[in-house]
Amino acid sequence: MFSKVHDVAKQVSQIIIGKDKQIRQALVCLIAGGHLLIEDVPGVGKTTLAHALAIALGLKFNRLQFTSDLLPADVVGISIFDREKSQFVFHPGPIFTQVLLADEINRATPKTQSALLEAMEEHQVTAEGQTRQLPDPFFVIATQNPTHQVGTFALPESQLDRFLMCLSLGYPDAAAERALLLGEDRRSLLKAMTPVMQPQQLLQAQQALRQIHTSPALVDYVQALAHATRQGDLFAEGMSPRAAIALLQAARAWAALEGRDHVIPEDVQAVLIPVIAHRLRPLKSVSGKVSASSELLAQLMLRVAV
């Protein structure tokens, strides 16, 4: 079952060159049933990665460009009066899909950003007093530009906490960049992609994670990491219980892709930074950048005994 996931990674790596680690982390996020945030400067392939993942996994997706004038109704939908039926008819918004690509999510106002909270947490949307279920599986893959750029609104902590992982692609190395310069246009390659998995297979992989064993000692290690973030002088606030649960779930997915039926400390360490860094705010940093939290988490791993 998980061999199919490796096939997905192989196909996506032909589109996003030289970013095998980030592709693997993104797949771990989706297998774990979480939402993905990709933060980086414009032009490094954030949107292309999201497109490629959706196509390779066989998921229906909608792309929504977030702008400062976007309204919540533009996301969830709106009721319009139908003269023939003499009643209001609800027209679903782009969120009613299996993958919502929220492009440049931090260019929308906080009011519009908050329209995603219920959908991301409960996989449902409440509009005009009626609750409607979203498809299964349902993912939000959001991209955002660095918060210091013009026209951005920083995502609130409650919104960031809904994302299981936050990744940064970074600039390609010289060999990868040369391949991009001399290779075929990425958009043309996306059109030629075919699904490697089907949604039902993805759901089966998510269910199979329940069989990945986590020993009491491993849970002790996760708790020790969580406790360490809540003490000392590194972070303003520590890991929440939801963050610890997310860390353990992502570690299970990483172990599954490694071909193991149990989680080891190295699995936790492999996903710690992408799962936790965006949820924490450095105590002694006014910037609150994810990169600063990543550096502190790397120090924390050295402090906490396995």
N, C-alpha and C positions, 0 to 999 in steps of 0.2 A: 504493500500500500504506500509506504513512504518512499519507495523507489520512484514512484510517479512524481513526487515532490522534487526529487533530484533532477528528473527530466525537465520539470518546469524551470528550475534554476539554470540548467544548461541552456535552455532556449532563451530565457531572459538575458543571460550573460552575452548572447550574441548581439543583443540590442544595446545594452548598457555595458560597455567594454571596460574591463579592469576594475569592476566593483563587485567581485564575487562575495566578499564578506558582507557588504550591505544588502545584496540580494538574498543571501542566506538569512540574515537577520529579519528582513521583511517577510520572508516566507514563514519563519518561526512565529512572527507576530500574527499572521493570518491563520496559521494552523492552530495557534493558541486561542483563536476566536476574538482577537483584539483589533483595535483600530490603530492606524499607523499615521504618524506625523513625520514629514520629511522637511527638514529645515536647512536651507542653504541659499546662496546668492542665486540670482536668476541665470539661467542658461547652462546649468550643469547636468540637467537630465532628470529633474524631479518629476515633472509631469509625464515624461516618456516612461520612466520606471513604473509609475502607477498604471499607465495604459497597458504596458507589457504584462504586468502581473495579472490584471483583470482578464486580458485575452488568453494568456497561457492557462489560467485556472478555469476558463470556460464560463466566466461570470458576466452577467449583464451589467453594464455600467453606464452612468451618466456623468458628464463633466459639467460642473457649475463654476463659472468664473466669479469669484467673490470680489465685489467692489464696494466702495463707500456708500453707494446709493441702493444697494441690494436690501430688500425687505424680507422679514421672516416668511411672508406669504409666497415669495419667490422661491423659497426652499421647500416648504411643506405642502403648498397648494392653496387653492382658494375656491370658494363657492360662487358660482355665477348663476344668475336667474335665467332659467330656460322658459321662454314664452310658450313653447308648444306644450311643455309639461306643467306649466304654471307653478313651478317650484324651483328652489335653488338646487343646483347640481354641483357636487364637489369635483374639482379638477385636480388630480394628484400632481404634486410638484416633483421635481427631479430626485427627491430623496427616496421615492418609491422605486428602488432598484436594488441590486445585490451589492454593487460597489458604487458609492458616491465619491467621485473625485472632486474634492473641495479645493479648487486651485486658488492659491494665494489667500488662504482663509483669513489671515490677519490683516487684509485690506478692507474687510467688512467691519461694520460697527459692532460693538459688544451686544447690542440687541439682536442683531442677525446671527451672530455667533452662538448666542444662547438657544437659538431655535434648534440646534443640533443636540442639545444636552439629553433630552428625553429619548431621542432616537438612538443615540450612542449607548445609553445605559440600559434601556428597556426594550429596544428594538420595536418601538411603536411611536406613533405620532398622534397627539391630541390637537385637533383643529376644530374650532367652533363647537366645542362641547362634545365632540365625538372622537373616540379613540380608534385608530386604525393600525393594524399590524403591518410591519414591514416584512419583506421577503426574508427567507432563511436559506443560505447565510446572508448576513448584511454586514458590510464593512464601510467605514469612512476612511479613505486614504486622502489625507490633507497635505498640501504643500504650503509652506510659508517662507517669506523672505525675512532676513535678519531684521530685528525690531528697530535698529538704528536707521533703517532706510525710510525715505520720505513716504508718507501716506499709509503707514502701518499702525494697527492697534494691537497692543500686546494681548495675547490670550490670557484670560484670568486663570487662576490656579484650578478652579473647578472644571474648566474646559480642558486644561492640560492633563488633568488626572484621568480623563476619559480615554486618553490615548495610551494604549499598552506600551508602545515603543515610540521613540523619537530618534530618527536617523539623520545623518549628514553625509552627503555624497562626497563633497570636496572636489577639488580640481583633479582631472585625470593625470596619470603620470605621462612621461614623454611618449612611450610606446603606444599607450591607449589613445592619446590625443592625435598622434600621427595616423593611427588606424581610422579615427573619426574623420580626419581631414581628407584622407584618400578614399574612404569607403563610401558606401551608398547612403543616401539620405535616410535618417532614422524613421521619418514618417512613412517612407516607402516600405521599409522593413516591417513596420507595425502592421501595415495593410496586408502583408504577406503572411503574418503569423496565423497559426491555427491552434485551437485549444489542445493542451496536453492532458488536462484533467477535466472532469465534469463536476458540477456543484455537489452531486451526491457523494462522489469520492472524497471531496474536501470535508463534507460533513462526517463521513466515516473516519477520516483521519483525526478530526477533532474529538470524536467519541473514543477513539483508540487511546488518546492521551490519558484517559482515566485508568488504563491498565499499566501505565508507567509508575513503577514503585518509587516511593519516597520514604526512606528510612527515618526513624525518630531522630537519629543523629544528624541527618541532613536538614530536617526541620529545625533542629537546634541551631544549626549554622545560619539558616535564614533568619531566625529570630535574633541571633547575635548580631547580624548585620543591621537589622532593623533597629535594635536597641542602640547600637553604636551611632547611628545617624541622629538619634534623639538625645544623645549625651555629648558632652564636650563642646568644642568651640568651632565646629566646621559649618554647621547648617543652622539656619534660623528656626526651621521646623523639621522634624524627622519624618521618616517613612510612616505612612498611615497603614492600618491593617489591609486596606484594599491594595496598596502598593506591594505589600509583602505577598499577598495572594497572587498578584500579577507576576511577581518575580518567580514564584514557584511554578506557576503555569507555563511561563516562557521557558524555564529550565527543563520542564518535562518535554516540551516541543523540541528543544535543542538536543536533548538526550535521544529522542526518537529519531531525529535526522542522523544522529551518530550511530544508529543501529543498536542502541541499548534499551533494555526494558526497565532500567532503573536510573535514577538521577544521582550524579556524583557532584562534589563541590565545584569541579571545573565547569560543569554546565551552568551553575549559578553564576560563577564569575564571568562566563562568556556573555551572559545577557544582562548583567547587573547595570552597566552604564546606560545602554539604550532603553532599559525599562525604568530606571530610577532617576537618572540625571535631570530630566525635564520636570520632575516633580519636586525637586529640592531647590532651595534658595540659599546660596552661600551666606554665612553670617557676616563675613567681613568684606563682602563685595557689593557695591551699589549697583553694579550692572546686572547681576542675576543671570548671566549668560549660562547656557547649557554647557558650554566648553569649560567654564569655571567649575561647575558642579562635577563634570566628568573627571577633572583633575583631582578634586577632593575625594571622589569615590575611589579612584585608583589608589590614593593614599590610604583610604579606609580599609581596602582589601588587604593591605599589608599589615594593618594593625590587628584585624580580627583573626584569631586563630581558627584553623580548620578543625 
